[in-house]
Amino acid sequence: MELSDSTRQYLQVAVRAAQDKSGINPVAILVGERTPFTDVFLIVSASSGRQVQAIANEVTDKVLEAGGRRPRVESGEELSWVLMDFGDFVVHVQLEEQREFYALERLWADCPVLEL
């Protein structure tokens, strides 16, 4: 599966933004062959709820600054997992224990991982 240049660009912006806020172990999984609603899942961990929110805010701000679209955002009150749907890619920011428990990388293990 080939990503568009704009998707690749916004995805890199999102990765850098997450890393700027100390996001842990970002992984991009190419899911477009398996699901019709997006091309890539970007998964990144955080060590606290406050950091989950900071990463989510920074990713949104930086993608918008780069000319991307505003995401649809879903999260719980405890801020253990924030999902940001940018259309061509979806960003999951999870507390480390949430990421380990839900193991999205394992659920999508049959999909290729994009080199970041």
N, CA, C and O atoms as CSV, one atom per row, in Angstrom:
chain,resi,resn,atom,element,x,y,z
A,1,MET,N,N,0.837,-1.186,0.000
A,1,MET,CA,C,0.000,0.000,0.000
A,1,MET,C,C,0.881,1.248,0.000
A,1,MET,O,O,1.822,1.361,0.785
A,2,GLU,N,N,0.562,2.158,-0.875
A,2,GLU,CA,C,1.340,3.382,-1.007
A,2,GLU,C,C,0.581,4.548,-0.369
A,2,GLU,O,O,-0.591,4.777,-0.670
A,3,LEU,N,N,1.263,5.279,0.513
A,3,LEU,CA,C,0.655,6.459,1.146
A,3,LEU,C,C,0.851,7.681,0.261
A,3,LEU,O,O,1.848,7.797,-0.452
A,4,SER,N,N,-0.114,8.586,0.318
A,4,SER,CA,C,0.045,9.849,-0.415
A,4,SER,C,C,1.146,10.673,0.248
A,4,SER,O,O,1.459,10.481,1.422
A,5,ASP,N,N,1.722,11.584,-0.516
A,5,ASP,CA,C,2.770,12.453,0.027
A,5,ASP,C,C,2.251,13.281,1.196
A,5,ASP,O,O,2.960,13.478,2.182
A,6,SER,N,N,1.003,13.771,1.088
A,6,SER,CA,C,0.461,14.592,2.174
A,6,SER,C,C,0.244,13.762,3.440
A,6,SER,O,O,0.519,14.234,4.543
A,7,THR,N,N,-0.246,12.530,3.289
A,7,THR,CA,C,-0.420,11.669,4.469
A,7,THR,C,C,0.923,11.412,5.121
A,7,THR,O,O,1.050,11.485,6.344
A,8,ARG,N,N,1.918,11.113,4.318
A,8,ARG,CA,C,3.265,10.868,4.838
A,8,ARG,C,C,3.793,12.100,5.575
A,8,ARG,O,O,4.380,11.986,6.651
A,9,GLN,N,N,3.577,13.281,4.984
A,9,GLN,CA,C,4.041,14.534,5.582
A,9,GLN,C,C,3.357,14.782,6.928
A,9,GLN,O,O,4.030,15.070,7.918
A,10,TYR,N,N,2.030,14.674,6.972
A,10,TYR,CA,C,1.307,14.940,8.217
A,10,TYR,C,C,1.634,13.899,9.284
A,10,TYR,O,O,1.682,14.211,10.474
A,11,LEU,N,N,1.855,12.679,8.854
A,11,LEU,CA,C,2.224,11.621,9.784
A,11,LEU,C,C,3.571,11.940,10.424
A,11,LEU,O,O,3.734,11.774,11.633
A,12,GLN,N,N,4.536,12.395,9.631
A,12,GLN,CA,C,5.840,12.777,10.183
A,12,GLN,C,C,5.711,13.963,11.139
A,12,GLN,O,O,6.387,14.011,12.168
A,13,VAL,N,N,4.849,14.913,10.802
A,13,VAL,CA,C,4.593,16.052,11.695
A,13,VAL,C,C,4.031,15.530,13.021
A,13,VAL,O,O,4.445,15.980,14.090
A,14,ALA,N,N,3.103,14.596,12.956
A,14,ALA,CA,C,2.495,14.032,14.167
A,14,ALA,C,C,3.528,13.297,15.010
A,14,ALA,O,O,3.532,13.422,16.235
A,15,VAL,N,N,4.397,12.536,14.370
A,15,VAL,CA,C,5.445,11.809,15.104
A,15,VAL,C,C,6.370,12.790,15.808
A,15,VAL,O,O,6.659,12.626,16.993
A,16,ARG,N,N,6.833,13.800,15.096
A,16,ARG,CA,C,7.727,14.796,15.713
A,16,ARG,C,C,7.044,15.514,16.869
A,16,ARG,O,O,7.657,15.749,17.910
A,17,ALA,N,N,5.771,15.863,16.685
A,17,ALA,CA,C,5.032,16.551,17.755
A,17,ALA,C,C,4.931,15.668,18.989
A,17,ALA,O,O,5.126,16.144,20.108
A,18,ALA,N,N,4.629,14.386,18.800
A,18,ALA,CA,C,4.538,13.452,19.933
A,18,ALA,C,C,5.888,13.330,20.620
A,18,ALA,O,O,5.956,13.333,21.849
A,19,GLN,N,N,6.956,13.223,19.852
A,19,GLN,CA,C,8.286,13.106,20.437
A,19,GLN,C,C,8.698,14.383,21.158
A,19,GLN,O,O,9.398,14.327,22.169
A,20,ASP,N,N,8.265,15.541,20.643
A,20,ASP,CA,C,8.566,16.817,21.305
A,20,ASP,C,C,7.950,16.887,22.696
A,20,ASP,O,O,8.455,17.599,23.565
A,21,LYS,N,N,6.866,16.154,22.911
A,21,LYS,CA,C,6.205,16.122,24.222
A,21,LYS,C,C,6.528,14.819,24.963
A,21,LYS,O,O,5.767,14.370,25.820
A,22,SER,N,N,7.671,14.227,24.614
A,22,SER,CA,C,8.198,13.017,25.272
A,22,SER,C,C,7.322,11.793,25.081
A,22,SER,O,O,7.241,10.937,25.962
A,23,GLY,N,N,6.663,11.709,23.929
A,23,GLY,CA,C,5.926,10.502,23.591
A,23,GLY,C,C,6.879,9.316,23.506
A,23,GLY,O,O,8.017,9.454,23.058
A,24,ILE,N,N,6.413,8.168,23.933
A,24,ILE,CA,C,7.258,6.984,24.052
A,24,ILE,C,C,6.942,5.990,22.935
A,24,ILE,O,O,5.780,5.668,22.687
A,25,ASN,N,N,7.989,5.509,22.265
A,25,ASN,CA,C,7.916,4.411,21.307
A,25,ASN,C,C,6.815,4.570,20.246
A,25,ASN,O,O,5.901,3.747,20.188
A,26,PRO,N,N,6.887,5.609,19.410
A,26,PRO,CA,C,5.879,5.729,18.355
A,26,PRO,C,C,6.026,4.623,17.320
A,26,PRO,O,O,7.135,4.297,16.896
A,27,VAL,N,N,4.900,4.053,16.921
A,27,VAL,CA,C,4.859,2.994,15.913
A,27,VAL,C,C,3.733,3.320,14.940
A,27,VAL,O,O,2.615,3.630,15.350
A,28,ALA,N,N,4.039,3.246,13.647
A,28,ALA,CA,C,3.028,3.485,12.608
A,28,ALA,C,C,2.740,2.169,11.892
A,28,ALA,O,O,3.646,1.542,11.342
A,29,ILE,N,N,1.484,1.758,11.903
A,29,ILE,CA,C,1.062,0.499,11.298
A,29,ILE,C,C,0.196,0.804,10.081
A,29,ILE,O,O,-0.772,1.560,10.170
A,30,LEU,N,N,0.549,0.212,8.947
A,30,LEU,CA,C,-0.215,0.397,7.706
A,30,LEU,C,C,-1.416,-0.542,7.725
A,30,LEU,O,O,-1.277,-1.740,7.478
A,31,VAL,N,N,-2.589,0.000,8.018
A,31,VAL,CA,C,-3.803,-0.810,8.167
A,31,VAL,C,C,-4.769,-0.670,6.990
A,31,VAL,O,O,-5.836,-1.283,6.992
A,32,GLY,N,N,-4.411,0.116,6.001
A,32,GLY,CA,C,-5.313,0.413,4.891
A,32,GLY,C,C,-5.757,-0.786,4.071
A,32,GLY,O,O,-6.833,-0.759,3.474
A,33,GLU,N,N,-4.952,-1.830,4.031
A,33,GLU,CA,C,-5.339,-3.044,3.298
A,33,GLU,C,C,-6.401,-3.842,4.060
A,33,GLU,O,O,-7.095,-4.672,3.474
A,34,ARG,N,N,-6.525,-3.589,5.369
A,34,ARG,CA,C,-7.421,-4.374,6.224
A,34,ARG,C,C,-8.678,-3.625,6.655
A,34,ARG,O,O,-9.651,-4.238,7.094
A,35,THR,N,N,-8.657,-2.304,6.529
A,35,THR,CA,C,-9.797,-1.518,6.988
A,35,THR,C,C,-10.077,-0.378,6.009
A,35,THR,O,O,-9.140,0.216,5.477
A,36,PRO,N,N,-11.338,-0.066,5.767
A,36,PRO,CA,C,-11.670,0.977,4.797
A,36,PRO,C,C,-11.641,2.399,5.360
A,36,PRO,O,O,-11.751,3.359,4.598
A,37,PHE,N,N,-11.496,2.551,6.672
A,37,PHE,CA,C,-11.682,3.892,7.240
A,37,PHE,C,C,-10.408,4.693,7.447
A,37,PHE,O,O,-10.495,5.891,7.716
A,38,THR,N,N,-9.232,4.096,7.335
A,38,THR,CA,C,-7.988,4.846,7.465
A,38,THR,C,C,-6.849,4.043,6.866
A,38,THR,O,O,-6.994,2.850,6.596
A,39,ASP,N,N,-5.710,4.703,6.657
A,39,ASP,CA,C,-4.539,4.038,6.084
A,39,ASP,C,C,-3.510,3.639,7.138
A,39,ASP,O,O,-2.838,2.617,7.005
A,40,VAL,N,N,-3.392,4.457,8.191
A,40,VAL,CA,C,-2.314,4.256,9.163
A,40,VAL,C,C,-2.822,4.479,10.582
A,40,VAL,O,O,-3.603,5.394,10.843
A,41,PHE,N,N,-2.362,3.624,11.492
A,41,PHE,CA,C,-2.509,3.872,12.933
A,41,PHE,C,C,-1.140,4.293,13.443
A,41,PHE,O,O,-0.161,3.568,13.271
A,42,LEU,N,N,-1.069,5.451,14.063
A,42,LEU,CA,C,0.127,5.867,14.780
A,42,LEU,C,C,-0.171,5.667,16.258
A,42,LEU,O,O,-1.120,6.239,16.795
A,43,ILE,N,N,0.644,4.855,16.907
A,43,ILE,CA,C,0.452,4.547,18.328
A,43,ILE,C,C,1.639,5.101,19.088
A,43,ILE,O,O,2.789,4.883,18.709
A,44,VAL,N,N,1.355,5.817,20.161
A,44,VAL,CA,C,2.418,6.386,20.988
A,44,VAL,C,C,1.987,6.297,22.454
A,44,VAL,O,O,0.807,6.433,22.776
A,45,SER,N,N,2.949,6.071,23.322
A,45,SER,CA,C,2.667,5.937,24.757
A,45,SER,C,C,3.021,7.208,25.501
A,45,SER,O,O,3.811,8.030,25.037
A,46,ALA,N,N,2.408,7.343,26.678
A,46,ALA,CA,C,2.691,8.438,27.598
A,46,ALA,C,C,2.738,7.865,29.009
A,46,ALA,O,O,2.158,6.813,29.281
A,47,SER,N,N,3.428,8.560,29.896
A,47,SER,CA,C,3.600,8.049,31.250
A,47,SER,C,C,2.558,8.563,32.240
A,47,SER,O,O,2.497,8.089,33.375
A,48,SER,N,N,1.740,9.527,31.820
A,48,SER,CA,C,0.691,10.051,32.715
A,48,SER,C,C,-0.461,10.601,31.888
A,48,SER,O,O,-0.312,10.874,30.697
A,49,GLY,N,N,-1.613,10.759,32.534
A,49,GLY,CA,C,-2.765,11.343,31.859
A,49,GLY,C,C,-2.495,12.753,31.369
A,49,GLY,O,O,-2.945,13.148,30.294
A,50,ARG,N,N,-1.767,13.493,32.156
A,50,ARG,CA,C,-1.411,14.868,31.767
A,50,ARG,C,C,-0.557,14.855,30.489
A,50,ARG,O,O,-0.722,15.702,29.611
A,51,GLN,N,N,0.357,13.878,30.405
A,51,GLN,CA,C,1.199,13.775,29.224
A,51,GLN,C,C,0.391,13.295,28.017
A,51,GLN,O,O,0.633,13.746,26.898
A,52,VAL,N,N,-0.565,12.388,28.228
A,52,VAL,CA,C,-1.456,11.965,27.137
A,52,VAL,C,C,-2.111,13.204,26.526
A,52,VAL,O,O,-2.126,13.362,25.305
A,53,GLN,N,N,-2.643,14.069,27.363
A,53,GLN,CA,C,-3.317,15.275,26.875
A,53,GLN,C,C,-2.345,16.222,26.187
A,53,GLN,O,O,-2.672,16.796,25.148
A,54,ALA,N,N,-1.155,16.391,26.752
A,54,ALA,CA,C,-0.156,17.287,26.151
A,54,ALA,C,C,0.258,16.795,24.770
A,54,ALA,O,O,0.389,17.591,23.840
A,55,ILE,N,N,0.464,15.494,24.630
A,55,ILE,CA,C,0.830,14.933,23.328
A,55,ILE,C,C,-0.312,15.124,22.336
A,55,ILE,O,O,-0.079,15.553,21.206
A,56,ALA,N,N,-1.525,14.817,22.737
A,56,ALA,CA,C,-2.686,14.970,21.852
A,56,ALA,C,C,-2.836,16.413,21.394
A,56,ALA,O,O,-3.081,16.666,20.215
A,57,ASN,N,N,-2.693,17.350,22.304
A,57,ASN,CA,C,-2.808,18.766,21.949
A,57,ASN,C,C,-1.714,19.184,20.975
A,57,ASN,O,O,-1.981,19.890,20.003
A,58,GLU,N,N,-0.476,18.747,21.236
A,58,GLU,CA,C,0.651,19.121,20.387
A,58,GLU,C,C,0.505,18.527,18.988
A,58,GLU,O,O,0.763,19.208,17.996
A,59,VAL,N,N,0.095,17.267,18.902
A,59,VAL,CA,C,-0.104,16.637,17.594
A,59,VAL,C,C,-1.166,17.402,16.811
A,59,VAL,O,O,-0.963,17.723,15.640
A,60,THR,N,N,-2.290,17.693,17.446
A,60,THR,CA,C,-3.354,18.439,16.769
A,60,THR,C,C,-2.858,19.793,16.290
A,60,THR,O,O,-3.065,20.156,15.132
A,61,ASP,N,N,-2.201,20.546,17.177
A,61,ASP,CA,C,-1.715,21.882,16.827
A,61,ASP,C,C,-0.737,21.840,15.663
A,61,ASP,O,O,-0.848,22.639,14.732
A,62,LYS,N,N,0.214,20.924,15.703
A,62,LYS,CA,C,1.254,20.872,14.671
A,62,LYS,C,C,0.704,20.404,13.322
A,62,LYS,O,O,1.116,20.913,12.280
A,63,VAL,N,N,-0.213,19.447,13.330
A,63,VAL,CA,C,-0.815,19.012,12.068
A,63,VAL,C,C,-1.638,20.149,11.465
A,63,VAL,O,O,-1.598,20.366,10.254
A,64,LEU,N,N,-2.384,20.874,12.297
A,64,LEU,CA,C,-3.146,22.026,11.792
A,64,LEU,C,C,-2.219,23.097,11.244
A,64,LEU,O,O,-2.490,23.659,10.183
A,65,GLU,N,N,-1.122,23.393,11.952
A,65,GLU,CA,C,-0.157,24.388,11.478
A,65,GLU,C,C,0.440,23.995,10.134
A,65,GLU,O,O,0.749,24.859,9.313
A,66,ALA,N,N,0.602,22.686,9.906
A,66,ALA,CA,C,1.173,22.189,8.650
A,66,ALA,C,C,0.142,22.158,7.523
A,66,ALA,O,O,0.476,21.789,6.397
A,67,GLY,N,N,-1.100,22.537,7.808
A,67,GLY,CA,C,-2.135,22.576,6.783
A,67,GLY,C,C,-3.069,21.390,6.786
A,67,GLY,O,O,-3.913,21.263,5.899
A,68,GLY,N,N,-2.931,20.513,7.775
A,68,GLY,CA,C,-3.795,19.343,7.881
A,68,GLY,C,C,-5.160,19.700,8.431
A,68,GLY,O,O,-5.429,20.842,8.803
A,69,ARG,N,N,-6.006,18.698,8.470
A,69,ARG,CA,C,-7.371,18.922,8.950
A,69,ARG,C,C,-7.472,18.717,10.453
A,69,ARG,O,O,-6.638,18.051,11.066
A,70,ARG,N,N,-8.509,19.304,11.029
A,70,ARG,CA,C,-8.792,19.129,12.456
A,70,ARG,C,C,-9.308,17.705,12.669
A,70,ARG,O,O,-10.188,17.248,11.940
A,71,PRO,N,N,-8.766,17.011,13.659
A,71,PRO,CA,C,-9.197,15.623,13.872
A,71,PRO,C,C,-10.496,15.525,14.649
A,71,PRO,O,O,-10.879,16.439,15.380
A,72,ARG,N,N,-11.160,14.400,14.473
A,72,ARG,CA,C,-12.222,14.006,15.407
A,72,ARG,C,C,-11.489,13.372,16.578
A,72,ARG,O,O,-10.594,12.547,16.389
A,73,VAL,N,N,-11.873,13.760,17.783
A,73,VAL,CA,C,-11.148,13.299,18.975
A,73,VAL,C,C,-12.097,12.575,19.905
A,73,VAL,O,O,-13.213,13.028,20.158
A,74,GLU,N,N,-11.633,11.442,20.412
A,74,GLU,CA,C,-12.377,10.694,21.419
A,74,GLU,C,C,-11.444,10.398,22.573
A,74,GLU,O,O,-10.288,10.027,22.373
A,75,SER,N,N,-11.955,10.566,23.789
A,75,SER,CA,C,-11.161,10.248,24.982
A,75,SER,C,C,-12.092,10.067,26.170
A,75,SER,O,O,-13.237,10.518,26.168
A,76,GLY,N,N,-11.569,9.402,27.169
A,76,GLY,CA,C,-12.309,9.259,28.415
A,76,GLY,C,C,-11.919,10.353,29.387
A,76,GLY,O,O,-10.957,11.086,29.155
A,77,GLU,N,N,-12.654,10.464,30.458
A,77,GLU,CA,C,-12.366,11.494,31.453
A,77,GLU,C,C,-11.019,11.306,32.129
A,77,GLU,O,O,-10.380,12.281,32.524
A,78,GLU,N,N,-10.580,10.051,32.266
A,78,GLU,CA,C,-9.329,9.781,32.974
A,78,GLU,C,C,-8.091,9.979,32.098
A,78,GLU,O,O,-6.967,9.857,32.583
A,79,LEU,N,N,-8.288,10.283,30.807
A,79,LEU,CA,C,-7.198,10.548,29.870
A,79,LEU,C,C,-6.160,9.435,29.837
A,79,LEU,O,O,-4.958,9.694,29.893
A,80,SER,N,N,-6.628,8.207,29.748
A,80,SER,CA,C,-5.696,7.087,29.618
A,80,SER,C,C,-5.489,6.723,28.152
A,80,SER,O,O,-4.547,6.005,27.815
A,81,TRP,N,N,-6.376,7.222,27.273
A,81,TRP,CA,C,-6.271,6.922,25.845
A,81,TRP,C,C,-7.005,8.027,25.092
A,81,TRP,O,O,-8.183,8.276,25.345
A,82,VAL,N,N,-6.322,8.678,24.183
A,82,VAL,CA,C,-6.944,9.668,23.300
A,82,VAL,C,C,-6.767,9.174,21.877
A,82,VAL,O,O,-5.658,8.833,21.464
A,83,LEU,N,N,-7.865,9.136,21.125
A,83,LEU,CA,C,-7.857,8.746,19.730
A,83,LEU,C,C,-8.143,9.993,18.902
A,83,LEU,O,O,-9.126,10.694,19.137
A,84,MET,N,N,-7.275,10.262,17.930
A,84,MET,CA,C,-7.439,11.416,17.049
A,84,MET,C,C,-7.530,10.911,15.615
A,84,MET,O,O,-6.577,10.329,15.097
A,85,ASP,N,N,-8.669,11.133,14.977
A,85,ASP,CA,C,-8.909,10.655,13.618
A,85,ASP,C,C,-8.698,11.810,12.651
A,85,ASP,O,O,-9.509,12.733,12.575
A,86,PHE,N,N,-7.587,11.742,11.907
A,86,PHE,CA,C,-7.261,12.759,10.911
A,86,PHE,C,C,-7.711,12.345,9.509
A,86,PHE,O,O,-7.382,13.013,8.529
A,87,GLY,N,N,-8.452,11.260,9.411
A,87,GLY,CA,C,-8.915,10.774,8.110
A,87,GLY,C,C,-7.991,9.696,7.581
A,87,GLY,O,O,-8.247,8.508,7.775
A,88,ASP,N,N,-6.915,10.098,6.912
A,88,ASP,CA,C,-5.974,9.134,6.343
A,88,ASP,C,C,-5.136,8.423,7.403
A,88,ASP,O,O,-4.583,7.353,7.149
A,89,PHE,N,N,-5.047,9.016,8.578
A,89,PHE,CA,C,-4.339,8.362,9.676
A,89,PHE,C,C,-5.034,8.653,10.997
A,89,PHE,O,O,-5.684,9.683,11.174
A,90,VAL,N,N,-4.874,7.709,11.918
A,90,VAL,CA,C,-5.473,7.807,13.248
A,90,VAL,C,C,-4.340,7.725,14.269
A,90,VAL,O,O,-3.491,6.838,14.191
A,91,VAL,N,N,-4.331,8.639,15.211
A,91,VAL,CA,C,-3.311,8.652,16.260
A,91,VAL,C,C,-3.939,8.156,17.556
A,91,VAL,O,O,-4.971,8.660,18.001
A,92,HIS,N,N,-3.293,7.158,18.149
A,92,HIS,CA,C,-3.682,6.637,19.459
A,92,HIS,C,C,-2.604,7.051,20.442
A,92,HIS,O,O,-1.453,6.636,20.309
A,93,VAL,N,N,-2.962,7.871,21.433
A,93,VAL,CA,C,-2.028,8.213,22.507
A,93,VAL,C,C,-2.552,7.509,23.752
A,93,VAL,O,O,-3.663,7.775,24.210
A,94,GLN,N,N,-1.737,6.605,24.292
A,94,GLN,CA,C,-2.192,5.760,25.391
A,94,GLN,C,C,-1.205,5.801,26.557
A,94,GLN,O,O,0.004,5.935,26.368
A,95,LEU,N,N,-1.751,5.682,27.757
A,95,LEU,CA,C,-0.877,5.420,28.895
A,95,LEU,C,C,-0.147,4.116,28.614
A,95,LEU,O,O,-0.684,3.234,27.945
A,96,GLU,N,N,1.054,3.992,29.114
A,96,GLU,CA,C,1.850,2.798,28.850
A,96,GLU,C,C,1.108,1.517,29.219
A,96,GLU,O,O,1.159,0.536,28.477
A,97,GLU,N,N,0.416,1.520,30.365
A,97,GLU,CA,C,-0.298,0.308,30.779
A,97,GLU,C,C,-1.500,0.006,29.879
A,97,GLU,O,O,-1.833,-1.161,29.672
A,98,GLN,N,N,-2.154,1.039,29.344
A,98,GLN,CA,C,-3.250,0.845,28.393
A,98,GLN,C,C,-2.716,0.246,27.090
A,98,GLN,O,O,-3.314,-0.663,26.514
A,99,ARG,N,N,-1.593,0.770,26.648
A,99,ARG,CA,C,-0.999,0.258,25.411
A,99,ARG,C,C,-0.614,-1.211,25.567
A,99,ARG,O,O,-0.843,-2.022,24.669
A,100,GLU,N,N,-0.041,-1.536,26.687
A,100,GLU,CA,C,0.335,-2.928,26.939
A,100,GLU,C,C,-0.899,-3.823,27.018
A,100,GLU,O,O,-0.902,-4.921,26.461
A,101,PHE,N,N,-1.946,-3.366,27.702
A,101,PHE,CA,C,-3.158,-4.177,27.892
A,101,PHE,C,C,-3.904,-4.404,26.573
A,101,PHE,O,O,-4.273,-5.535,26.256
A,102,TYR,N,N,-4.126,-3.331,25.807
A,102,TYR,CA,C,-4.913,-3.450,24.577
A,102,TYR,C,C,-4.085,-3.958,23.395
A,102,TYR,O,O,-4.647,-4.506,22.447
A,103,ALA,N,N,-2.786,-3.788,23.432
A,103,ALA,CA,C,-1.841,-4.378,22.480
A,103,ALA,C,C,-2.282,-4.219,21.017
A,103,ALA,O,O,-2.417,-5.206,20.293
A,104,LEU,N,N,-2.502,-2.986,20.599
A,104,LEU,CA,C,-2.921,-2.745,19.218
A,104,LEU,C,C,-1.901,-3.285,18.212
A,104,LEU,O,O,-2.275,-3.776,17.147
A,105,GLU,N,N,-0.621,-3.192,18.552
A,105,GLU,CA,C,0.402,-3.730,17.650
A,105,GLU,C,C,0.208,-5.232,17.438
A,105,GLU,O,O,0.421,-5.735,16.336
A,106,ARG,N,N,-0.188,-5.932,18.468
A,106,ARG,CA,C,-0.418,-7.370,18.343
A,106,ARG,C,C,-1.700,-7.643,17.551
A,106,ARG,O,O,-1.743,-8.571,16.742
A,107,LEU,N,N,-2.741,-6.842,17.778
A,107,LEU,CA,C,-3.989,-7.021,17.037
A,107,LEU,C,C,-3.797,-6.808,15.539
A,107,LEU,O,O,-4.456,-7.457,14.726
A,108,TRP,N,N,-2.912,-5.917,15.182
A,108,TRP,CA,C,-2.663,-5.582,13.784
A,108,TRP,C,C,-1.322,-6.147,13.314
A,108,TRP,O,O,-0.721,-5.606,12.386
A,109,ALA,N,N,-0.851,-7.215,13.932
A,109,ALA,CA,C,0.472,-7.783,13.650
A,109,ALA,C,C,0.624,-8.255,12.211
A,109,ALA,O,O,1.748,-8.359,11.721
A,110,ASP,N,N,-0.476,-8.541,11.522
A,110,ASP,CA,C,-0.381,-8.990,10.135
A,110,ASP,C,C,-0.241,-7.826,9.150
A,110,ASP,O,O,-0.160,-8.037,7.940
A,111,CYS,N,N,-0.212,-6.607,9.673
A,111,CYS,CA,C,-0.051,-5.419,8.827
A,111,CYS,C,C,1.403,-4.928,8.910
A,111,CYS,O,O,2.054,-5.076,9.944
A,112,PRO,N,N,1.900,-4.349,7.821
A,112,PRO,CA,C,3.277,-3.849,7.839
A,112,PRO,C,C,3.432,-2.621,8.732
A,112,PRO,O,O,2.500,-1.837,8.912
A,113,VAL,N,N,4.622,-2.481,9.278
A,113,VAL,CA,C,4.977,-1.320,10.099
A,113,VAL,C,C,5.737,-0.347,9.212
A,113,VAL,O,O,6.635,-0.741,8.469
A,114,LEU,N,N,5.374,0.923,9.295
A,114,LEU,CA,C,6.021,1.966,8.500
A,114,LEU,C,C,7.257,2.448,9.245
A,114,LEU,O,O,7.198,2.739,10.439
A,115,GLU,N,N,8.358,2.530,8.546
A,115,GLU,CA,C,9.597,3.047,9.145
A,115,GLU,C,C,9.415,4.538,9.431
A,115,GLU,O,O,9.029,5.302,8.546
A,116,LEU,N,N,9.692,4.945,10.664
A,116,LEU,CA,C,9.535,6.353,11.035
A,116,LEU,C,C,10.867,7.076,11.027
A,116,LEU,O,O,10.922,8.271,11.316
